[in-house]
Amino acid sequence: EIIEVKGLKCRPCTKIGFSKCPKKHFKCMDDIDEEKIIKLLNG
């Protein structure tokens, strides 16, 4: 399953991603729903 923040206009910033956000907000990671990740990990 792919967990992503949909609707970000800056996505994708590169093919492989950056370790730092060129827009300085890193919403693609910071805005991910933690509950979805927990449910996925707990199966």
N, C-alpha and C positions, 0 to 999 in steps of 0.2 A: 504494500500500500504506500502511496506517496502522500506525505503530509506537507502541505504548502500553504502559503498565504496567497489566496487568489485575488486577482484584480490589481496587483501592484504594477504600475506603469513602468517601473524601472527594471522589471524582471524580463529576461535574465540579464544580469550585468556583464557576464562573460560566459563562455562555454563551460569553463571549469570553476568559476566563482572566485571571488577575492577573499582574502582573510580580513580585509578592511572594506567598508562600504564607501564607494566613490561619492555617494550622496550624503554621507555622514549620519544616516539614521538606522541602517541595518534592519529595517522592518521585516525583511524576508525571514529573519531568524527571531527577532525580538517579539514579533506579533503571532508566532505560532501558538496554537491552542495547546497548552500543557496537558489538559485533560485527555485530548486525543492521543497524545504521545503515551501517557500512562495507560490508557485502555489498550493501545496497540502492544505495548511491552508486556502487559499482564495477560494478553491473549484472550 
